[in-house]
Amino acid sequence: LSDFCQDPLLLAKLKFALGIAMILKPFLTEYQLDKQLVFFLKRDLECLVRKLLARFVKCSVLSASTGVVGMLKMDVADPNNHVSSEKVDIGHAAEQVLKAAKVSAKDVFAFRMECKQFLVSTTKKILEKSPLTYHLVRNLSSLDPRQMASKPDDCLAGFRKVLDALIAVGRLGEHERDSVLGEYTELLQEKKHNLRQFDKHTLDLDEFYLELLKGDSSYIHLWKVIRLLLILSHGQATVERGLSVNRQVSVENLKDISYVSQRIVCDAVSKAGGILNVAITKELRKSVAAAHNRYRAYLEDTKKQVMEQTKASKRSHIE
């Protein structure tokens, strides 16, 4: 640690790392929410990756790799696609520190190459793990209201592929496809103004589509499909938070039912906005008053189950 702190390029390295973190943070923060964001995933993830690529990939190569498919086909690790080391974008703050640092040209070159290698490895890993490799994820952007308003033809083609994917896994009947597609086409034509007004920062997708489609018989089949797609998860945020809660409340010899019960309590308190916001209702008071009786009944049932299992085990041994 002492040797690391003596590194004359330490501040430059930290500034570079901070710059990359600032690129990644907005995406990571937004996609840790419980909102329905999967329809935006293609656009947001492509934007994120292109910001990283722009730091070390030639402009001509970036321009040639149009769309998500072109970006996925790009060989990120190919040196022929990279700018020269002195043109690698390490960020303004890191550049200023590097200029002021009293180091040799060799050290500056090595630092820039390390930065480029980090960018290559990070971008490559994101692309390898990216859900953009799945056709369904890429085509779900056809239900992004902003895309529907600005690129209706592309969205129509993408939505056809979404329906084909649902048919392939048995989630939609072939006879329903044309009805759903017809209603989607009508939506693109008749609801342009509503689609343009959508703002993902102020309105959730489920609320938007609920207000737009529910109760309108013209979109009954389309609403069924959109409801199905809205439950698709964009990640494991909720699950990971649940595991964290389990670790916080876990103690030795805790039964499965206790874990489940504590998770239910934690989720209820979280939904209410904190312990102080939990409503103390008449039903809740009655439930608490009867808690001990329910516990004794549970112990009796468990005791009976153990006795029955013991008897069954003895009979099996005799036979």
QUIDA-V778785 format. One record per backbone hydrogen bond with DSSP energy under -1.0 kcal/mol. NH is the residue of the N-H (numbers start at 1). CO is the residue of the C=O. Records with the same first field share a line. If there is no record, write none. Layout:
NH=CO / CO
This chain:
5=1
7=4
10=7
13=9
14=10
15=11
16=12
17=13
18=14
19=15
20=16
21=17
22=18
24=20
25=21
28=24
29=25
30=26
31=27
32=29
33=30
40=37
44=40
45=41
46=42
47=43
48=44
49=45
50=46
51=47
52=48
53=49
54=50
55=52
56=53
57=53
58=81
62=58
63=59
64=60
65=61
66=64
70=66
71=67
72=68
73=69
76=74
78=75
81=78
82=79
83=56
87=84
88=85
89=55
95=91
96=92
97=93
98=94
99=95
100=96
101=97
103=101
108=104
109=105
110=106
111=107
112=108
113=109
114=110
115=111
116=112
117=113
118=114
119=115
120=116
121=117
122=118
123=119
124=120
125=121
126=122
127=123
128=124
129=125
133=130
134=131
138=134
139=135
140=136
142=139
143=140
144=141
148=144
149=145
150=146
151=147
155=151
156=152
157=153
158=154
159=155
160=156
161=157
162=158
163=159
164=160
165=161
166=162
167=163
168=164
169=165
170=167
171=166
176=173
180=176
181=177
182=178
183=179
184=180
185=181
186=182
187=183
188=184
189=185
190=186
191=187
195=191
196=192
197=193
202=199
203=199
208=204
209=205
210=206
211=207
212=208
213=209
214=210
216=213
219=216
223=219
224=220
225=221
226=222
227=223
228=224
229=225
230=226
232=229
240=236
241=237
242=238
243=239
244=240
245=241
246=242
247=243
248=244
249=245
250=246
254=251
259=255
260=256
261=257
262=258
263=259
264=260
265=261
266=262
267=263
268=264
269=265
270=266
271=267
272=268
274=269
277=274
278=275
281=279
285=281
286=282
287=283
288=284
289=285
290=286
291=288
294=290
295=291
296=292
297=293
298=294
299=295
300=296
301=297
302=298
303=299
304=300
305=301
306=302
307=303
308=304
309=305
310=306
311=307
312=308
313=309
314=310
315=311
316=312
317=313
318=314
319=315
